[in-house]
Amino acid sequence: MNILVVDDEKVIREGIKRTLINRFPQYNVLLAASPEEAVIQLRKDRVDIVLTDILMPGMSGLEMMNLTAASYPDMKWVVISAHSEFSYAQEAVRLGAKDYLLKPIGKDVLVEMIEKLAAEIGKERELTEEAELLRVNRKYLREAVFQRWASGLDIGRIDVKPFMDSHPQFHLIMVKMESEKVVHLEHFIIENVLGELIGKHGSGFVTIQDSKSLLGLITLNAHSSLSALLDELRTHLIKYLRIPFQIMHSELIQDINAVPAEVQRMRQASSTQVYEHYASGGDQAVEVALQYIRTHYHADLSLEKVAAIVYLNPVYFSQLFKQKTGSGFKEYVIGLRMEQAKKLLMNPKLKLADVAERIGYQDIRHFSQLFRKKYGETPSEFRQKEEHSVPQEPV
């Protein structure tokens, strides 16, 4: 049995792993420091139990639960958190969590909970394992064949028509991301959101086309419409994705042989279509980031950390920040720190080392260089000038 522990605190991950290995040496304990690492593990190994923290950079544990429900219906979830708020526990239970544990987690509580879930999993497997294996294998075979077919690649002597018996007519939906790297978490989000909406509005499946795009096929129910599905898809992706994306779709297709040409048409159309850039949420994200920067200007303020606070991809956040403020992220932080330094330098009781430390610099030399570059004088020269400009009281 595989148990996955997802927590951005290393000491928590390692502590849970030690407890589980000591008590259950027969089980395999996997670790993930973020939702993205968790997604990679879920795709690589069959996971039976997930223990996840709630508050993590990029995505919460509850959001991850919500997105995996359709793809991993038999997986058992346990939420671990330092927060005892009832709303968290209530939402975890609503999403299907088997338990809600507060940090620090007692060893006896953890062991008892794993024993209970292991027994539950054992009973379920006796009834469903063979049927589930057949279903999953058939699903992956169908999607792999369709993926190659849709991309115009050779599929040998395999006939795609039997795979499509239940889809005499259908629409294709392509989602493409704008990213310079492989984005496992975003792929996972799109696959699950689109798959869930396809199940809600009809029947079909989702295939991964390449590192930046996924393709969905749907035969709509009589009471559903493609426009309604696309509106829901866009709303969910704006909420969950941290990078820009495009959504393209086909008209109704009744001939399976038309699929490769239609996929090619959508790929070509993507080169001229504008990416979704969170127009509605961009201002709010930057405002939250600015509030955080003004409060924590003296602390470690990397672009990646602040982007994670507002749940955006760092590259996209950097572009959005400059667009909204007129300054680059690093330039803005330095400017804010230097303005604070000027105020602190007015206090003669503070040493230069104290001023530098209070605005986030341990190296006085580096602080002085930045100050001189911005104002054309060193902090000491600024302080002396200000002292001389203060009017003397008459004797």
N, C-alpha and C positions, 0 to 999 in steps of 0.2 A: 504494500500500500504506500502511496506517495502523499506526503503532507507538505504543503507549501506555506512558508511563513513570510508575510509581506510587511515590512516595517522599515522606515527610513532611519531608525536608531539601531546602530550595530549591536550595542550591548543587549537590547531587547531580543533581536534576532538570534544572536549567539546563545543567549540564556535559555530561550525556548528550545533551541536545537539540542543543547546539552541535556536538558531535562528529558526530552523525548527519546533521544538516543540511549540514555542510561536506562530508561524504563521500557522502551520498545525497540530493542536493537534490530528487530526484524523489519522495521519500517524504514523507508527512505525519506529523509527530511531535506527539502529543497529550500533555498533562501532567495529572497528578492528584496532589494533596497528601495524599489520604486514600482509603481504600476507598470511602467514600461518593461522592467526586468520580469515582472510577474507574467506579463503577456507572452514574453519569449518562452518562459517555462511552461505555460499552459499549452502552447503550440508544440513544444518539444516532447513533453511527457504527459501521460495520463495522470491527472491530479485528482485525488479522492477528497481531501480536506484542505481548505484554505483558512489560515488564521491571518487576518489582515487588520492593520491599524486603520483608523478613520482619517486622520488629518495628515496628508502627505503632499509634497510639492507636485503640481501637475494634475493630480486627480485624487479625489477622496476614495477611501475604501468602499463607501456606500455607492458612489458612482460606478466603481469597477464591478461591484455586485450586480447593479442594475443592468450593466451592459453585457454581462456574461450569462445572464439567466437563460436566454434562448439557446446559446451554443453549448452550455454545459449544465443541463437541467438536473443531472444526478449528483453534481458536486456539492459537498457540504461546506457551508460557510460559518466561520466563527469570527466575530468582531472583537478586537482588543483595543482598548482606548484608555487614555488618562482622564477622559471626561465622563462624568456620571450623569450628564443631562438626560432627562427622560426622553426628550425629542430624538436624540441619537439612537437610543435603545429601541424606541418605538419604530423608527424608520428601518432599523436593521431587521427587526422582526417582520415588518411588512414586506421586506425584500426577500425574506426566506432564511435569515440567519438562524442557525441552530442554537447559538448561545452568544452572550455579550459579556466579556470579561474585562474587568478594570485593572489597569496597571497600578502597582506591581502585581503580577499574576502569581498566586500561590501554586507551588508544585503539585500539591494534592488535588487542587481544583482542576488544574490542567490535565493531569493523568486521568482523573475520573471522567472528564469530558471526552478525551480521546478514546477511552475504553468504550464508552456508550456509543459514540459515533462509529467506531470500528465494528461493533456488533450489528448496528443498523445497516451498515454498508454490506456486511457479510450476508445478511438475509436477502437484501435486494439483489445482490449479484447472482445468487442461486437461481433467481427467477428471470433475470433480464440479460445476463452477460452475452449469451449466444445470439439472441435476437438483436442486441445492441451492436455487436460486432458486425453482423451482416448488414445492418442499416448504415453504419458508418462507412464500411468498405464500399457499399454501393454508392453512397453519397460522394465519396472522394473520387471514385472511378468516373462517375457521371461528370463531375465538375472538372476533372483533369482533361477528359476527352473534349468537353465543350470549350474549355479554355484554349486548347490547341486549335480546335476548329474555328473558333471565333477570331483567333489571331492569324488565320490563314496558313497554319502549319500543317504538315503532313500527319495524318492519324492512321496511316497504314490501311488495313482492310476493315477497320472498325466502321460500322454503320451507325451514324448518329441518330437516325430516325427512331429506333426503339427507345432511345433515351428521352425522346421528345413526345412520346405518345400522349402524355397528359397535358401537352402544351401545343395544341393545334394552331393557336394564335397567341401572340405575346408582345410585350414591349421590352426593350433593352434600356437600362439605366447605367450610365457610366459616371463614376465619381473620380476626379483626378485631383491630386494634391500638388501644391507648389512647395517643393522642399529640395534642399541640396544633399540630403542624406537619407538613408533608409529609416523610415519612421514606423517602428513596429507597433507602438501604441495607437497611432492614428489609423493604421491599417486595420487593427483589431476593432477600433471604435466604428469605423465605416462598415466593416463586415457584419458586425453585430446589429448596428442600428438599421442598416438596409435590410438585413435578413429578417429582423423582427417586423419591419414595416411591410415587407413582402408577404409574410405570414398573416399579417393583420388585414391586408387589402386583397389577398388572393393566394396564389401558390407560385412557387418558383425557387430560385437559389441564387447564391452570390459566388463569383469566382474572382480570384486575384489575377489581374492581367500582368502587372509588373510592379516595380518598387513604388510607383506613384499612382497607380490607378486600379480600380476594381470595377467589375461588370456584374450587374444584376439582371436577371430575367424574371419577368412576372406575367402571369396570366391573371388578369383582374377579376374579382368577383363582380356579379351583376350590379351590385349596389355601390361599388367603389369607382373612383375616377383616378386617372393618372395624375392630374393636377393636384388633387388632395394629397396623394402620396408624396409628390415632390415637395409640396409646401411643408409637410411634416418632416421630411428628410432634411430640408434646408434648416428648419428651426432647430432640430436636434444637433446637426453638425455645427451650427454656429455656437451652440451651447457647449459642446464637448470638445471640438477640435481646437488645437492651438496654432494651426497654420492655415493659410488661405487655401481654398478649394474651388473646384468647378463641378457643376452637375449638368450632364447632357442626357438626352433621351431620344429614342426613336419613335416613329409613328407605329401603328399596329402592324406587326409582321406576321404573315401567314405562310411564308415559305422559308423553311430552315436554311435553304441554300443562300438566302439573302443576308445571312448573319455576318459573314466575313466582310462583305462590302460595307454594311452598315456600321460595323465597328471601326473600319478604316475611315469612314466619313466623320464619325464622332471624334476620332483622334485628330483629324485635320481641322475640324471646327474648333477644337480646344485651343489651337494656336492663335485664334483671333478672339476668343471669348474672354471676357474680363473675369478675373478671379473674385470670389466672395471675400471681401476684406473687412468683415465685421463692422460695417458702417454704423450700425445702430449701437454697438457696444464699445467702439474704439475710444470715444471720448470718456466714457465711464472708466475703462481700464486704465487710461493714462492718468485720470484724476486720482484713482486709488493709488497708483504707483507714486504720484507726486506727494500724496499725503504720507505714504510710507517713507519716502526719501527724506522729507522734511523732519520726520520724527526720528529717523535712524541714520541721519547724515554722518554721525560720529562712528558708526559701526561698519562692518564689512558690507559693502554695497556693490556686489558684482551684478553685471547685467543679467546673468543667468538666474541669480537669486531673486531679483525683483520681478523678472519675467514670470518666474514660477509662482510668485505671490498673486499675480493677476491671471494665472493660467494661460499664458501665451508662449508660443515658440520664441526663443530669444532673438532670432534673426528678424522675424516679423515684428516683435515688440520694439526692437531697435528702430526699424523703419517708421513704425507708428508713432513712437515717442518723438522722433525728430520732426515728423510731419505736424504733430499737434503742438509742440513747444518751440520749434525753430532751432533747437539745440540738440546735439548728440548727447547720448546718455552720460558718457564720461565727462564731457564738457560741462553739462548741467550740474553734476555732482561736485565737480571741482569748484565751479562758480559759487555754489551754495556754501561750500565749506570755507572758501576764501572770504565771503561776506561775513560769515560767523566769526572768522579769525579776526577781522578788522574790529568787530565789536569787543572781542575778548582782549585784544591788544590795548584797548583803552583802559584796562585795569592794570595799573603798574605793579600790583602785587603778584600777578601771574608771570611765571617764567615762560620763556619761549617753548620749552619742552612741555609745559602744562597746556599751553594754547594748542600746540600741535596734537597732543594726545586727545584733547577734548573734541577736536574736529575729525579725528580718525586717522592720524598719522603718527607712527612710532618713530619715524626717521625725521629729525629736525631739518637735516640738510635737504631732504626731498621736499618737505613743507616749504622751506625758504625759497627753493627753486621755483615751485609752482606759484608762490605769492609774487615773486619778482617778475615772473613771466606775465602775470595778469595785470599787475599794477605798476611795473617799472621800477620797483624799489623793494628792498628786503623788509621783512617784518620789523627788524630793529630800526631801520631808517624811517619806516612809517610811524613807529611808536615815538621816536625822537621828534619828528616833525609835529605830531599831534600834541606832544607835551609842550613844545615851544609855542604852539598856536593858542594854547589856553591862556586867556587874559589874566594877568597878575592882579591880585587885590592890592589897592593902594595902602601904603604903610601908614 
